[in-house]
Amino acid sequence: MEGCVFCRIVAKEVQSKIAYEDEEVVAFHDVNPQAPVHILIVPRKHIPTLNDAVDEDQALLGKMMLVAQKLARELSVADSGYRLVLNTNRGAGQSVFHIHLHLLGGRLFHWPPG
Ligand code: AMP
């Protein structure tokens, strides 16, 4: 979608440090990391928020979780622990309106989140 920074990353029009990609999903390092490991897992399909996902996106959403699991293993945070975050709308902190899963690891996380 025009003007969407994550669509531009997926299209390689904007540079990013890619950690994983396949025909459906791209994962890249967050430009402003909140933990030693901070990767964003995004679908190539432009879905603005989780509220916009439909039944046909079910496998895609599941795929994003499994890519997170694979990257957590590769980046050696699977055993120590990691957090997956999917902010939905501004009240939850969403700032880029192309659905993305944050994979955070490599430090201690507290609960409840801020
Ligand atoms: P959210 O606040 O959940 O929408 O998360 C958006 C995330 O995208 C933030 O953690 C930003 O640091 C990150 N971000 C924004 N632009 C870029 C970019 N060009 N490359 C990598 N990460 C980005």
Backbone and ligand atoms as CSV (ligand in chain L), in Angstrom:
chain,resi,resn,atom,element,x,y,z
A,1,MET,N,N,0.850,-1.198,0.000
A,1,MET,CA,C,0.000,0.000,0.000
A,1,MET,C,C,0.887,1.250,0.000
A,2,GLU,N,N,0.538,2.193,-0.840
A,2,GLU,CA,C,1.345,3.409,-0.994
A,2,GLU,C,C,1.453,4.148,0.347
A,3,GLY,N,N,2.663,4.568,0.657
A,3,GLY,CA,C,2.862,5.338,1.884
A,3,GLY,C,C,3.082,4.479,3.114
A,4,CYS,N,N,2.998,3.167,2.971
A,4,CYS,CA,C,3.191,2.279,4.131
A,4,CYS,C,C,4.662,1.872,4.200
A,5,VAL,N,N,5.336,2.230,5.294
A,5,VAL,CA,C,6.776,1.964,5.394
A,5,VAL,C,C,7.057,0.461,5.395
A,6,PHE,N,N,6.190,-0.341,5.975
A,6,PHE,CA,C,6.467,-1.785,5.988
A,6,PHE,C,C,6.233,-2.406,4.608
A,7,CYS,N,N,5.273,-1.887,3.843
A,7,CYS,CA,C,5.139,-2.338,2.451
A,7,CYS,C,C,6.403,-1.978,1.671
A,8,ARG,N,N,6.973,-0.839,1.982
A,8,ARG,CA,C,8.193,-0.405,1.269
A,8,ARG,C,C,9.397,-1.254,1.677
A,9,ILE,N,N,9.428,-1.695,2.934
A,9,ILE,CA,C,10.490,-2.607,3.370
A,9,ILE,C,C,10.327,-3.959,2.669
A,10,VAL,N,N,9.083,-4.454,2.649
A,10,VAL,CA,C,8.801,-5.734,1.984
A,10,VAL,C,C,9.211,-5.668,0.506
A,11,ALA,N,N,8.968,-4.517,-0.125
A,11,ALA,CA,C,9.307,-4.334,-1.549
A,11,ALA,C,C,10.784,-3.984,-1.749
A,12,LYS,N,N,11.534,-3.875,-0.641
A,12,LYS,CA,C,12.968,-3.525,-0.669
A,12,LYS,C,C,13.204,-2.108,-1.220
A,13,GLU,N,N,12.219,-1.259,-1.057
A,13,GLU,CA,C,12.393,0.158,-1.425
A,13,GLU,C,C,12.990,0.932,-0.257
A,14,VAL,N,N,12.792,0.407,0.946
A,14,VAL,CA,C,13.400,0.966,2.162
A,14,VAL,C,C,14.298,-0.120,2.724
A,15,GLN,N,N,15.503,0.282,3.102
A,15,GLN,CA,C,16.492,-0.678,3.599
A,15,GLN,C,C,16.108,-1.178,4.991
A,16,SER,N,N,16.384,-2.438,5.246
A,16,SER,CA,C,16.211,-2.988,6.592
A,16,SER,C,C,17.166,-4.156,6.736
A,17,LYS,N,N,17.344,-4.569,7.981
A,17,LYS,CA,C,18.208,-5.733,8.235
A,17,LYS,C,C,17.292,-6.954,8.335
A,18,ILE,N,N,17.221,-7.670,7.234
A,18,ILE,CA,C,16.261,-8.778,7.149
A,18,ILE,C,C,16.810,-10.013,7.869
A,19,ALA,N,N,15.948,-10.604,8.709
A,19,ALA,CA,C,16.331,-11.802,9.465
A,19,ALA,C,C,15.751,-13.063,8.849
A,20,TYR,N,N,14.659,-12.907,8.114
A,20,TYR,CA,C,13.974,-14.060,7.507
A,20,TYR,C,C,13.017,-13.528,6.455
A,21,GLU,N,N,12.859,-14.281,5.373
A,21,GLU,CA,C,11.785,-13.948,4.426
A,21,GLU,C,C,11.382,-15.183,3.648
A,22,ASP,N,N,10.125,-15.234,3.302
A,22,ASP,CA,C,9.623,-16.258,2.389
A,22,ASP,C,C,8.523,-15.621,1.544
A,23,GLU,N,N,7.734,-16.427,0.894
A,23,GLU,CA,C,6.737,-15.877,-0.042
A,23,GLU,C,C,5.596,-15.133,0.662
A,24,GLU,N,N,5.463,-15.324,1.970
A,24,GLU,CA,C,4.322,-14.718,2.672
A,24,GLU,C,C,4.707,-13.702,3.744
A,25,VAL,N,N,5.917,-13.870,4.288
A,25,VAL,CA,C,6.300,-13.156,5.504
A,25,VAL,C,C,7.715,-12.601,5.359
A,26,VAL,N,N,7.950,-11.421,5.934
A,26,VAL,CA,C,9.307,-10.858,6.025
A,26,VAL,C,C,9.541,-10.489,7.493
A,27,ALA,N,N,10.740,-10.783,8.001
A,27,ALA,CA,C,11.100,-10.414,9.374
A,27,ALA,C,C,12.382,-9.596,9.319
A,28,PHE,N,N,12.389,-8.486,10.051
A,28,PHE,CA,C,13.563,-7.603,10.026
A,28,PHE,C,C,13.780,-6.994,11.408
A,29,HIS,N,N,15.001,-6.534,11.653
A,29,HIS,CA,C,15.341,-5.958,12.949
A,29,HIS,C,C,14.672,-4.592,13.109
A,30,ASP,N,N,14.113,-4.369,14.298
A,30,ASP,CA,C,13.483,-3.078,14.586
A,30,ASP,C,C,14.564,-1.989,14.599
A,31,VAL,N,N,14.264,-0.848,14.008
A,31,VAL,CA,C,15.217,0.254,13.898
A,31,VAL,C,C,15.468,0.911,15.274
A,32,ASN,N,N,14.558,0.708,16.202
A,32,ASN,CA,C,14.666,1.305,17.534
A,32,ASN,C,C,14.444,0.199,18.590
A,33,PRO,N,N,15.437,-0.688,18.716
A,33,PRO,CA,C,15.221,-1.914,19.506
A,33,PRO,C,C,14.962,-1.648,20.987
A,34,GLN,N,N,13.988,-2.379,21.519
A,34,GLN,CA,C,13.615,-2.263,22.934
A,34,GLN,C,C,14.180,-3.411,23.757
A,35,ALA,N,N,14.978,-4.253,23.142
A,35,ALA,CA,C,15.600,-5.396,23.809
A,35,ALA,C,C,16.760,-5.848,22.927
A,36,PRO,N,N,17.694,-6.634,23.474
A,36,PRO,CA,C,18.819,-7.101,22.653
A,36,PRO,C,C,18.358,-7.816,21.373
A,37,VAL,N,N,17.262,-8.565,21.474
A,37,VAL,CA,C,16.637,-9.138,20.278
A,37,VAL,C,C,15.300,-8.414,20.085
A,38,HIS,N,N,15.143,-7.756,18.962
A,38,HIS,CA,C,13.860,-7.088,18.646
A,38,HIS,C,C,13.653,-7.157,17.140
A,39,ILE,N,N,12.840,-8.121,16.762
A,39,ILE,CA,C,12.557,-8.378,15.349
A,39,ILE,C,C,11.073,-8.114,15.103
A,40,LEU,N,N,10.773,-7.597,13.923
A,40,LEU,CA,C,9.381,-7.405,13.506
A,40,LEU,C,C,9.062,-8.424,12.420
A,41,ILE,N,N,7.979,-9.156,12.624
A,41,ILE,CA,C,7.556,-10.166,11.654
A,41,ILE,C,C,6.298,-9.617,10.985
A,42,VAL,N,N,6.368,-9.422,9.680
A,42,VAL,CA,C,5.257,-8.785,8.967
A,42,VAL,C,C,4.835,-9.652,7.781
A,43,PRO,N,N,3.519,-9.659,7.488
A,43,PRO,CA,C,3.073,-10.334,6.273
A,43,PRO,C,C,3.369,-9.447,5.057
A,44,ARG,N,N,3.610,-10.053,3.930
A,44,ARG,CA,C,3.754,-9.244,2.699
A,44,ARG,C,C,2.427,-8.545,2.379
A,45,LYS,N,N,1.335,-9.209,2.717
A,45,LYS,CA,C,-0.004,-8.621,2.499
A,45,LYS,C,C,-0.215,-7.443,3.447
A,46,HIS,N,N,-0.710,-6.353,2.923
A,46,HIS,CA,C,-0.986,-5.186,3.769
A,46,HIS,C,C,-2.295,-5.381,4.523
A,47,ILE,N,N,-2.180,-5.607,5.826
A,47,ILE,CA,C,-3.348,-5.670,6.718
A,47,ILE,C,C,-3.084,-4.581,7.752
A,48,PRO,N,N,-3.898,-3.536,7.821
A,48,PRO,CA,C,-3.561,-2.405,8.704
A,48,PRO,C,C,-3.481,-2.772,10.185
A,49,THR,N,N,-4.486,-3.473,10.695
A,49,THR,CA,C,-4.493,-3.844,12.122
A,49,THR,C,C,-5.070,-5.245,12.246
A,50,LEU,N,N,-4.941,-5.834,13.418
A,50,LEU,CA,C,-5.526,-7.166,13.631
A,50,LEU,C,C,-7.038,-7.118,13.426
A,51,ASN,N,N,-7.649,-5.968,13.680
A,51,ASN,CA,C,-9.092,-5.831,13.476
A,51,ASN,C,C,-9.489,-6.036,12.010
A,52,ASP,N,N,-8.536,-5.858,11.112
A,52,ASP,CA,C,-8.825,-5.975,9.683
A,52,ASP,C,C,-8.573,-7.380,9.137
A,53,ALA,N,N,-8.035,-8.274,9.964
A,53,ALA,CA,C,-7.769,-9.640,9.500
A,53,ALA,C,C,-9.097,-10.377,9.311
A,54,VAL,N,N,-9.120,-11.277,8.326
A,54,VAL,CA,C,-10.343,-12.034,8.019
A,54,VAL,C,C,-10.019,-13.530,8.063
A,55,ASP,N,N,-11.053,-14.334,7.956
A,55,ASP,CA,C,-10.868,-15.785,8.076
A,55,ASP,C,C,-9.756,-16.307,7.159
A,56,GLU,N,N,-9.660,-15.762,5.962
A,56,GLU,CA,C,-8.655,-16.281,5.019
A,56,GLU,C,C,-7.222,-15.944,5.451
A,57,ASP,N,N,-7.068,-15.094,6.443
A,57,ASP,CA,C,-5.726,-14.759,6.964
A,57,ASP,C,C,-5.286,-15.703,8.082
A,58,GLN,N,N,-6.125,-16.675,8.423
A,58,GLN,CA,C,-5.834,-17.537,9.574
A,58,GLN,C,C,-4.456,-18.206,9.462
A,59,ALA,N,N,-4.167,-18.801,8.315
A,59,ALA,CA,C,-2.891,-19.509,8.157
A,59,ALA,C,C,-1.727,-18.514,8.187
A,60,LEU,N,N,-1.940,-17.346,7.615
A,60,LEU,CA,C,-0.893,-16.320,7.593
A,60,LEU,C,C,-0.550,-15.871,9.020
A,61,LEU,N,N,-1.558,-15.669,9.837
A,61,LEU,CA,C,-1.320,-15.248,11.222
A,61,LEU,C,C,-0.598,-16.351,11.993
A,62,GLY,N,N,-0.977,-17.590,11.735
A,62,GLY,CA,C,-0.289,-18.721,12.366
A,62,GLY,C,C,1.161,-18.809,11.908
A,63,LYS,N,N,1.380,-18.553,10.648
A,63,LYS,CA,C,2.737,-18.573,10.085
A,63,LYS,C,C,3.624,-17.549,10.786
A,64,MET,N,N,3.080,-16.363,11.053
A,64,MET,CA,C,3.865,-15.322,11.738
A,64,MET,C,C,4.340,-15.835,13.105
A,65,MET,N,N,3.492,-16.564,13.799
A,65,MET,CA,C,3.876,-17.116,15.106
A,65,MET,C,C,4.991,-18.149,14.951
A,66,LEU,N,N,4.872,-18.998,13.939
A,66,LEU,CA,C,5.889,-20.040,13.762
A,66,LEU,C,C,7.216,-19.455,13.284
A,67,VAL,N,N,7.163,-18.368,12.521
A,67,VAL,CA,C,8.407,-17.681,12.137
A,67,VAL,C,C,9.051,-17.086,13.398
A,68,ALA,N,N,8.232,-16.540,14.283
A,68,ALA,CA,C,8.764,-16.004,15.547
A,68,ALA,C,C,9.447,-17.118,16.353
A,69,GLN,N,N,8.812,-18.259,16.420
A,69,GLN,CA,C,9.393,-19.399,17.152
A,69,GLN,C,C,10.750,-19.802,16.552
A,70,LYS,N,N,10.799,-19.876,15.233
A,70,LYS,CA,C,12.041,-20.261,14.535
A,70,LYS,C,C,13.149,-19.233,14.803
A,71,LEU,N,N,12.801,-17.942,14.703
A,71,LEU,CA,C,13.810,-16.901,14.929
A,71,LEU,C,C,14.258,-16.883,16.395
A,72,ALA,N,N,13.329,-17.122,17.305
A,72,ALA,CA,C,13.695,-17.165,18.732
A,72,ALA,C,C,14.734,-18.255,18.962
A,73,ARG,N,N,14.551,-19.391,18.310
A,73,ARG,CA,C,15.538,-20.480,18.424
A,73,ARG,C,C,16.874,-20.047,17.834
A,74,GLU,N,N,16.813,-19.509,16.620
A,74,GLU,CA,C,18.054,-19.120,15.913
A,74,GLU,C,C,18.822,-18.049,16.686
A,75,LEU,N,N,18.097,-17.164,17.343
A,75,LEU,CA,C,18.737,-16.047,18.043
A,75,LEU,C,C,18.970,-16.363,19.522
A,76,SER,N,N,18.778,-17.636,19.870
A,76,SER,CA,C,19.143,-18.165,21.198
A,76,SER,C,C,18.377,-17.524,22.355
A,77,VAL,N,N,17.102,-17.210,22.112
A,77,VAL,CA,C,16.279,-16.717,23.215
A,77,VAL,C,C,15.095,-17.651,23.508
A,78,ALA,N,N,15.022,-18.756,22.767
A,78,ALA,CA,C,13.873,-19.653,22.938
A,78,ALA,C,C,13.817,-20.210,24.362
A,79,ASP,N,N,14.962,-20.556,24.915
A,79,ASP,CA,C,14.971,-21.164,26.253
A,79,ASP,C,C,14.955,-20.110,27.361
A,80,SER,N,N,15.661,-19.024,27.170
A,80,SER,CA,C,15.693,-17.981,28.212
A,80,SER,C,C,14.345,-17.265,28.300
A,81,GLY,N,N,13.666,-17.151,27.189
A,81,GLY,CA,C,12.336,-16.547,27.176
A,81,GLY,C,C,12.250,-15.388,26.202
A,82,TYR,N,N,11.090,-15.252,25.627
A,82,TYR,CA,C,10.871,-14.141,24.694
A,82,TYR,C,C,9.416,-13.730,24.769
A,83,ARG,N,N,9.158,-12.535,24.281
A,83,ARG,CA,C,7.795,-11.998,24.315
A,83,ARG,C,C,7.370,-11.631,22.898
A,84,LEU,N,N,6.144,-11.999,22.545
A,84,LEU,CA,C,5.551,-11.599,21.271
A,84,LEU,C,C,4.495,-10.547,21.561
A,85,VAL,N,N,4.564,-9.445,20.827
A,85,VAL,CA,C,3.640,-8.328,21.047
A,85,VAL,C,C,3.011,-7.943,19.710
A,86,LEU,N,N,1.703,-7.756,19.730
A,86,LEU,CA,C,1.014,-7.283,18.522
A,86,LEU,C,C,0.109,-6.134,18.966
A,87,ASN,N,N,0.611,-4.922,18.823
A,87,ASN,CA,C,-0.155,-3.743,19.234
A,87,ASN,C,C,-1.269,-3.481,18.219
A,88,THR,N,N,-2.451,-3.219,18.732
A,88,THR,CA,C,-3.592,-2.956,17.846
A,88,THR,C,C,-4.213,-1.609,18.187
A,89,ASN,N,N,-4.014,-0.695,17.249
A,89,ASN,CA,C,-4.524,0.693,17.339
A,89,ASN,C,C,-3.725,1.542,18.332
A,90,ARG,N,N,-3.939,2.829,18.248
A,90,ARG,CA,C,-3.050,3.784,18.927
A,90,ARG,C,C,-3.049,3.629,20.436
A,91,GLY,N,N,-4.197,3.284,21.001
A,91,GLY,CA,C,-4.283,3.138,22.453
A,91,GLY,C,C,-3.384,2.046,22.988
A,92,ALA,N,N,-3.058,1.087,22.131
A,92,ALA,CA,C,-2.157,-0.010,22.527
A,92,ALA,C,C,-0.719,0.266,22.107
A,93,GLY,N,N,-0.498,1.408,21.436
A,93,GLY,CA,C,0.865,1.762,21.037
A,93,GLY,C,C,1.194,1.485,19.592
A,94,GLN,N,N,0.205,1.100,18.772
A,94,GLN,CA,C,0.513,0.846,17.362
A,94,GLN,C,C,0.841,2.157,16.663
A,95,SER,N,N,1.979,2.193,15.984
A,95,SER,CA,C,2.383,3.409,15.276
A,95,SER,C,C,2.538,3.164,13.775
A,96,VAL,N,N,2.719,1.903,13.377
A,96,VAL,CA,C,2.796,1.569,11.946
A,96,VAL,C,C,1.585,0.690,11.627
A,97,PHE,N,N,0.776,1.158,10.683
A,97,PHE,CA,C,-0.503,0.491,10.428
A,97,PHE,C,C,-0.386,-0.516,9.286
A,98,HIS,N,N,0.516,-1.467,9.528
A,98,HIS,CA,C,0.684,-2.689,8.727
A,98,HIS,C,C,1.010,-3.733,9.786
A,99,ILE,N,N,0.121,-4.675,9.958
A,99,ILE,CA,C,0.198,-5.618,11.072
A,99,ILE,C,C,1.628,-6.182,11.230
A,100,HIS,N,N,2.090,-6.295,12.455
A,100,HIS,CA,C,3.434,-6.827,12.713
A,100,HIS,C,C,3.495,-7.407,14.114
A,101,LEU,N,N,4.270,-8.469,14.205
A,101,LEU,CA,C,4.489,-9.140,15.479
A,101,LEU,C,C,5.884,-8.758,15.953
A,102,HIS,N,N,5.960,-8.188,17.164
A,102,HIS,CA,C,7.273,-7.904,17.745
A,102,HIS,C,C,7.774,-9.175,18.420
A,103,LEU,N,N,9.006,-9.568,18.121
A,103,LEU,CA,C,9.691,-10.634,18.854
A,103,LEU,C,C,10.768,-9.955,19.701
A,104,LEU,N,N,10.588,-10.035,21.021
A,104,LEU,CA,C,11.503,-9.363,21.954
A,104,LEU,C,C,12.162,-10.412,22.843
A,105,GLY,N,N,13.465,-10.314,23.007
A,105,GLY,CA,C,14.152,-11.276,23.864
A,105,GLY,C,C,15.525,-10.769,24.265
A,106,GLY,N,N,16.167,-11.542,25.131
A,106,GLY,CA,C,17.531,-11.215,25.530
A,106,GLY,C,C,17.620,-10.372,26.783
A,107,ARG,N,N,16.495,-10.115,27.413
A,107,ARG,CA,C,16.493,-9.432,28.712
A,107,ARG,C,C,15.270,-9.907,29.484
A,108,LEU,N,N,15.193,-9.490,30.760
A,108,LEU,CA,C,14.052,-9.857,31.598
A,108,LEU,C,C,12.872,-8.944,31.281
A,109,PHE,N,N,11.696,-9.522,31.155
A,109,PHE,CA,C,10.479,-8.743,30.911
A,109,PHE,C,C,9.575,-8.802,32.127
A,110,HIS,N,N,8.922,-7.708,32.382
A,110,HIS,CA,C,8.053,-7.621,33.553
A,110,HIS,C,C,6.587,-7.718,33.147
A,111,TRP,N,N,5.760,-7.992,34.115
A,111,TRP,CA,C,4.318,-8.066,33.893
A,111,TRP,C,C,3.612,-7.379,35.038
A,112,PRO,N,N,2.626,-6.542,34.832
A,112,PRO,CA,C,2.052,-6.217,33.530
A,112,PRO,C,C,2.958,-5.318,32.699
A,113,PRO,N,N,2.796,-5.367,31.363
A,113,PRO,CA,C,3.600,-4.504,30.499
A,113,PRO,C,C,3.156,-3.047,30.681
A,114,GLY,N,N,3.996,-2.119,30.329
A,114,GLY,CA,C,3.688,-0.690,30.500
A,114,GLY,C,C,2.641,-0.191,29.531
L,1,AMP,P1,P,4.217,-0.417,16.746
L,1,AMP,O1,O,4.446,0.759,17.667
L,1,AMP,O2,O,3.728,-1.654,17.423
L,1,AMP,O3,O,3.382,-0.022,15.552
L,1,AMP,O4,O,5.657,-0.811,16.216
L,1,AMP,C1,C,6.250,-0.183,15.128
L,1,AMP,C2,C,7.718,-0.491,15.205
L,1,AMP,O5,O,8.281,-0.273,13.941
L,1,AMP,C3,C,8.494,0.355,16.199
L,1,AMP,O6,O,9.111,-0.475,17.166
L,1,AMP,C4,C,9.511,1.087,15.329
L,1,AMP,O7,O,10.758,1.249,15.954
L,1,AMP,C5,C,9.591,0.183,14.116
L,1,AMP,N1,N,9.970,0.805,12.862
L,1,AMP,C6,C,9.426,1.918,12.304
L,1,AMP,N2,N,10.025,2.166,11.121
L,1,AMP,C7,C,10.945,1.197,10.946
L,1,AMP,C8,C,11.889,0.916,9.910
L,1,AMP,N3,N,11.998,1.683,8.817
L,1,AMP,N4,N,12.697,-0.174,10.053
L,1,AMP,C9,C,12.601,-0.954,11.143
L,1,AMP,N5,N,11.721,-0.742,12.136
L,1,AMP,C10,C,10.915,0.316,12.052
